[in-house]
Amino acid sequence: MRVEECIQETLEHPTIGKTAIADDRQYQITQVELDRFERQLADVDKKDPNLHPRLILGRINSFKRTIDRLNQELREYEQIKRGLG
């Protein structure tokens, strides 16, 4: 998947950009998306060996920020479910 496609999917994701995950369905979707982003991060430098190192670093940083945000959303939802939110 191209980075542009990944960014577009992120923008269209039902939970990204919101302050909290609203229900168990969104929680499950977010877990799947988190796994996908983690796999893409692991493979980002393997996609095109001709990419400039700065472009690779930019992609890595973008994936890391998205992963961090998704993890935060998952933690917030888990706290809400436990009654700590």
N, C-alpha and C positions, 0 to 999 in steps of 0.2 A: 504494500500500500504506500502510495506517495505521501509525503508530509502534508501537502495541501489537502489531500483527501482526509487524512487523519485530523487535521485542524478543523475541517468542515464538520466531521462527525462529532468532534468534541463540542463545537458550538451548538450542534443540534441535540446533544445528549440531554436526556430529561432531568439530570441532577446537577450537571456541571454548571457552575455559575450561580446556583441557588445557595442559600445559607444552610440548608439542611435537606437530608433525604426525607421524603414524606411518608414512605411506607415500605413494607418488606419487598415489594416488587422492585422498586427503585433501588433498594439496598442490593438485591441480587444482580440487577443490571450493572450497578456501579462496581460490584466485585468482578464481574466478567470484563468490564472495560478496564479495570485496574490490571487484571492479568494480561490483557491484550497490550496495554501500554508498557508493562514490564517486559514482555517478550520483545516488543519493538525496540525498547531501549537496549536490550541485550544484543540485538541484531543491527543496530543503527550503523555501525562502522563496517558491517559486512555487506550492506546493500549495494554500495557503489564505491569501489576503491579509488576512483578518480576524483572524488569529492575533495574540495579544499578543506583542510583541517578546521578552519573557522566555521565552515558550514556544518561540519560534523559536530563540533562543539555546540553550536547553536541548537541543533536538533537534540543533542543529549540534554542540554539545559531545559529545553521546552518539554521533553518527555519527563524529566525529573520534577519540574514544577507541576505538571499535570498529575503525576503519581502522588506527589505530596498533597495536592488539593483533594484528590479522591480519597486518600487515606484519612485526611482530616474529616471529610464528610462521613466516611464510614464510622470513625470514632465518635463523632457527634451524634449520629443516629443510635449507635450502641449505648451511649450515655442516656439518651432520651428514653430508649427502651427499658433501661435499668432504673429509670426514674431519677437520674442525676442531672438531667439537662435543664 
